[in-house]
């Protein structure tokens, strides 16, 4: 198998960039909503949210890198089954 310059087995540059962007968007959205529900519009809301987000963001990146291949296979299997029923 020939790898492009940015490929390192299962983890490649496009996958890492996708994980960084998607991890930022998802962790920001989810922690913003849950922090607001938890503490409301408190004066220290931004700092509380930033503390929670700083933990969630690296976790999200790692989870996306790990789960993306599995989610892709499950999606393909579902689409294949849906196409058979048509």
Backbone as a printed PyTorch tensor [residue, N CA C, xyz], in Angstrom:
tensor([[[  0.8420,  -1.1670,   0.0000],
         [  0.0000,   0.0000,   0.0000],
         [  0.8940,   1.2390,   0.0000]],

        [[  0.6550,   2.1440,  -0.9090],
         [  1.4570,   3.3570,  -1.0060],
         [  0.7750,   4.4830,  -0.2230]],

        [[  1.5220,   5.0780,   0.6910],
         [  0.9830,   6.1430,   1.5130],
         [  1.4030,   7.4980,   0.9630]],

        [[  0.4600,   8.4220,   1.0040],
         [  0.8120,   9.7990,   0.6730],
         [  1.6560,  10.3610,   1.8040]],

        [[  2.2530,  11.4810,   1.5810],
         [  3.1630,  12.0570,   2.5580],
         [  2.5090,  12.2680,   3.9200]],

        [[  1.2260,  12.5600,   3.9570],
         [  0.5560,  12.8510,   5.2230],
         [ -0.1650,  11.6470,   5.8160]],

        [[  0.0100,  10.4550,   5.2480],
         [ -0.6530,   9.2620,   5.7840],
         [  0.2330,   8.5650,   6.8170]],

        [[ -0.3800,   8.1360,   7.9060],
         [  0.3120,   7.3280,   8.9080],
         [ -0.6080,   6.1820,   9.2970]],

        [[ -0.7850,   5.2540,   8.3980],
         [ -1.6750,   4.1430,   8.6750],
         [ -3.1230,   4.5950,   8.7020]],

        [[ -3.8380,   4.2820,   9.7780],
         [ -5.2440,   4.6410,   9.9020],
         [ -5.4360,   6.1330,  10.1700]],

        [[ -4.4590,   6.7800,  10.7840],
         [ -4.5680,   8.1950,  11.1110],
         [ -3.8190,   8.9830,  10.0450]],

        [[ -4.5290,   9.9040,   9.3810],
         [ -3.9080,  10.7040,   8.3310],
         [ -4.2270,  12.1800,   8.5500]],

        [[ -3.5780,  13.0430,   7.8240],
         [ -3.7380,  14.4790,   8.0310],
         [ -5.1810,  14.9400,   7.8450]],

        [[ -5.8780,  14.5460,   6.7820],
         [ -7.2790,  14.9650,   6.6800],
         [ -8.1300,  14.4890,   7.8600]],

        [[ -7.8680,  13.2770,   8.3440],
         [ -8.5980,  12.7620,   9.4970],
         [ -8.3110,  13.5480,  10.7580]],

        [[ -7.0600,  13.9550,  10.9460],
         [ -6.6910,  14.7460,  12.1180],
         [ -7.3310,  16.1290,  12.0430]],

        [[ -7.2650,  16.7530,  10.8640],
         [ -7.8710,  18.0800,  10.7070],
         [ -9.3810,  18.0000,  10.9220]],

        [[-10.0210,  16.9750,  10.3520],
         [-11.4540,  16.7710,  10.5710],
         [-11.7480,  16.6300,  12.0610]],

        [[-10.9400,  15.8390,  12.7670],
         [-11.1500,  15.6270,  14.1970],
         [-10.9870,  16.9170,  14.9860]],

        [[-10.0050,  17.7210,  14.6180],
         [ -9.8020,  18.9990,  15.3040],
         [-10.9930,  19.9320,  15.1050]],

        [[-11.4510,  20.0500,  13.8590],
         [-12.5700,  20.9530,  13.5650],
         [-13.8670,  20.4240,  14.1750]],

        [[-14.1890,  19.1650,  13.9170],
         [-15.4240,  18.5940,  14.4440],
         [-15.3980,  18.5350,  15.9680]],

        [[-14.2480,  18.1970,  16.5310],
         [-14.1180,  18.1720,  17.9880],
         [-14.3530,  19.5420,  18.5940]],

        [[-13.8150,  20.5890,  17.9520],
         [-14.0260,  21.9560,  18.4380],
         [-15.5060,  22.3220,  18.3780]],

        [[-16.1340,  22.0780,  17.2270],
         [-17.5370,  22.4600,  17.0620],
         [-18.4510,  21.7040,  18.0240]],

        [[-18.2800,  20.3980,  18.1040],
         [-19.1590,  19.6030,  18.9600],
         [-18.9110,  19.8580,  20.4470]],

        [[-17.6400,  19.8790,  20.8540],
         [-17.3680,  20.0940,  22.2790],
         [-17.7770,  21.4990,  22.7050]],

        [[-17.5870,  22.4870,  21.8460],
         [-18.0070,  23.8570,  22.1710],
         [-19.5220,  23.9340,  22.3430]],

        [[-20.2480,  23.3590,  21.3950],
         [-21.7130,  23.4090,  21.4320],
         [-22.2750,  22.6960,  22.6560]],

        [[-21.8020,  21.4760,  22.8650],
         [-22.3520,  20.6680,  23.9510],
         [-21.9890,  21.2400,  25.3130]],

        [[-20.7280,  21.6410,  25.5010],
         [-20.3460,  22.1870,  26.8070],
         [-20.9860,  23.5510,  27.0490]],

        [[-21.1950,  24.3310,  25.9930],
         [-21.8700,  25.6200,  26.1440],
         [-23.2980,  25.4030,  26.6390]],

        [[-24.0080,  24.4820,  26.0010],
         [-25.3980,  24.2130,  26.3900],
         [-25.4900,  23.6190,  27.7930]],

        [[-24.6660,  22.6200,  28.0740],
         [-24.7640,  21.9740,  29.3880],
         [-24.2760,  22.8770,  30.5130]],

        [[-23.2760,  23.6910,  30.2500],
         [-22.8100,  24.6340,  31.2700],
         [-23.8770,  25.6790,  31.5460]],

        [[-24.5450,  26.1580,  30.4910],
         [-25.6100,  27.1430,  30.6810],
         [-26.7540,  26.5500,  31.4930]],

        [[-27.1230,  25.3030,  31.2130],
         [-28.1900,  24.6470,  31.9730],
         [-27.7630,  24.4790,  33.4260]],

        [[-26.5100,  24.1630,  33.6270],
         [-26.0090,  23.8930,  34.9850],
         [-25.8440,  25.1480,  35.8280]],

        [[-25.2260,  26.2070,  35.2800],
         [-24.9150,  27.3950,  36.1030],
         [-25.7240,  28.6240,  35.7060]],

        [[-26.4170,  28.5680,  34.5760],
         [-27.1970,  29.7200,  34.1390],
         [-26.2930,  30.8450,  33.6520]],

        [[-26.8530,  32.0390,  33.5890],
         [-26.1090,  33.1970,  33.0950],
         [-25.3350,  33.8610,  34.2340]],

        [[-24.5430,  33.0900,  34.9370],
         [-23.7650,  33.5950,  36.0710],
         [-22.6470,  34.5150,  35.5820]],

        [[-22.1450,  35.3240,  36.4720],
         [-21.0750,  36.2470,  36.1180],
         [-19.7970,  35.5510,  35.6850]],

        [[-19.5690,  34.3560,  36.1990],
         [-18.3560,  33.6060,  35.8460],
         [-18.6300,  32.5160,  34.8090]],

        [[-19.7340,  32.6540,  34.0680],
         [-20.1340,  31.6260,  33.1110],
         [-19.0180,  31.2900,  32.1340]],

        [[-18.3940,  32.3090,  31.5620],
         [-17.3630,  32.0600,  30.5540],
         [-16.2220,  31.2220,  31.1210]],

        [[-15.7850,  31.5200,  32.3360],
         [-14.6530,  30.7870,  32.9240],
         [-15.0340,  29.3670,  33.2880]],

        [[-16.2530,  29.1850,  33.7720],
         [-16.7300,  27.8320,  34.0690],
         [-16.8040,  27.0270,  32.7740]],

        [[-17.3910,  27.6270,  31.7270],
         [-17.4920,  26.9440,  30.4350],
         [-16.1150,  26.6180,  29.8680]],

        [[-15.1860,  27.5680,  29.9530],
         [-13.8440,  27.3470,  29.4140],
         [-13.1400,  26.1970,  30.1240]],

        [[-13.3340,  26.0960,  31.4260],
         [-12.7290,  24.9900,  32.1810],
         [-13.3050,  23.6360,  31.7350]],

        [[-14.6080,  23.5760,  31.5720],
         [-15.2540,  22.3380,  31.1340],
         [-14.8350,  22.0040,  29.7000]],

        [[-14.8370,  23.0140,  28.8320],
         [-14.4760,  22.7990,  27.4350],
         [-13.0300,  22.3350,  27.2860]],

        [[-12.1240,  22.8500,  28.1250],
         [-10.7080,  22.4760,  28.0170],
         [-10.4840,  20.9910,  28.3030]],

        [[-11.4050,  20.3670,  29.0070],
         [-11.3450,  18.9180,  29.2210],
         [-12.0490,  18.1910,  28.0790]],

        [[-13.1860,  18.7140,  27.6540],
         [-14.0020,  18.0390,  26.6450],
         [-13.3480,  18.0370,  25.2630]],

        [[-12.6410,  19.0960,  24.9000],
         [-12.0830,  19.2040,  23.5530],
         [-11.0740,  18.0890,  23.2450]],

        [[-10.0600,  17.8560,  24.0880],
         [ -9.1370,  16.7420,  23.7740],
         [ -9.8360,  15.3820,  23.7760]],

        [[-10.8010,  15.1990,  24.6640],
         [-11.5410,  13.9380,  24.6890],
         [-12.3080,  13.7600,  23.3860]],

        [[-12.9310,  14.8280,  22.9000],
         [-13.6860,  14.7610,  21.6450],
         [-12.7760,  14.4070,  20.4780]],

        [[-11.5980,  15.0090,  20.4220],
         [-10.6620,  14.7280,  19.3310],
         [-10.2790,  13.2520,  19.3260]],

        [[ -9.9200,  12.7350,  20.4680],
         [ -9.5180,  11.3300,  20.5740],
         [-10.6790,  10.4070,  20.2030]],

        [[-11.8770,  10.7160,  20.6950],
         [-13.0390,   9.8840,  20.3810],
         [-13.3540,   9.8950,  18.8940]],

        [[-13.2600,  11.0530,  18.2610],
         [-13.5270,  11.1140,  16.8190],
         [-12.5060,  10.2830,  16.0600]],

        [[-11.2410,  10.3810,  16.4320],
         [-10.2100,   9.5810,  15.7630],
         [-10.4580,   8.0820,  15.9290]],

        [[-10.9350,   7.6960,  17.0930],
         [-11.1750,   6.2770,  17.3650],
         [-12.4690,   5.7960,  16.7160]],

        [[-13.5590,   6.5630,  16.8490],
         [-14.8730,   6.1060,  16.4290],
         [-15.1920,   6.3480,  14.9580]],

        [[-14.4900,   7.2510,  14.3010],
         [-14.8390,   7.5860,  12.9180],
         [-14.7990,   6.3700,  11.9750]],

        [[-13.7630,   5.5310,  12.0080],
         [-13.7740,   4.3620,  11.1160],
         [-14.9610,   3.4270,  11.3840]],

        [[-15.2750,   3.2190,  12.6560],
         [-16.4020,   2.3680,  13.0200],
         [-17.7150,   2.9760,  12.5390]],

        [[-17.9060,   4.2760,  12.7780],
         [-19.1330,   4.9570,  12.3580],
         [-19.2810,   4.9320,  10.8410]],

        [[-18.1720,   5.0380,  10.1220],
         [-18.2100,   4.9740,   8.6660],
         [-18.6630,   3.6020,   8.1990]],

        [[-18.1430,   2.5400,   8.8290],
         [-18.5460,   1.1820,   8.4570],
         [-20.0220,   0.9230,   8.7810]],

        [[-20.4710,   1.3880,   9.9420],
         [-21.8790,   1.1980,  10.3210],
         [-22.7830,   1.9510,   9.3510]],

        [[-22.4100,   3.1810,   9.0020],
         [-23.1940,   3.9650,   8.0470],
         [-23.2750,   3.2590,   6.7010]],

        [[-22.1570,   2.7430,   6.2280],
         [-22.1460,   2.0300,   4.9490],
         [-23.0360,   0.7890,   5.0030]],

        [[-22.9970,   0.0630,   6.1100],
         [-23.8310,  -1.1400,   6.2530],
         [-25.3120,  -0.7780,   6.2680]],

        [[-25.6680,   0.2940,   6.9630],
         [-27.0710,   0.7280,   6.9990],
         [-27.5380,   1.1390,   5.6060]],

        [[-26.7180,   1.9160,   4.9120],
         [-27.0830,   2.3510,   3.5640],
         [-27.2060,   1.1700,   2.6130]],

        [[-26.3490,   0.1760,   2.7780],
         [-26.4170,  -1.0180,   1.9410],
         [-27.7340,  -1.7590,   2.1770]],

        [[-28.1310,  -1.8870,   3.4410],
         [-29.3960,  -2.5610,   3.7620],
         [-30.5840,  -1.7580,   3.2520]],

        [[-30.5110,  -0.4490,   3.3400],
         [-31.6020,   0.3970,   2.8530],
         [-31.7410,   0.2770,   1.3360]],

        [[-30.6380,   0.1690,   0.6420],
         [-30.6740,   0.0280,  -0.8130],
         [-31.2500,  -1.3160,  -1.2470]],

        [[-31.0630,  -2.3570,  -0.4350],
         [-31.6070,  -3.6730,  -0.7550],
         [-33.1250,  -3.6950,  -0.6370]],

        [[-33.6710,  -2.8660,   0.2520],
         [-35.1230,  -2.8800,   0.4680],
         [-35.8740,  -2.0480,  -0.5540]],

        [[-35.1750,  -1.2850,  -1.3460],
         [-35.8570,  -0.4350,  -2.3420],
         [-36.2230,  -1.2010,  -3.5760]]])
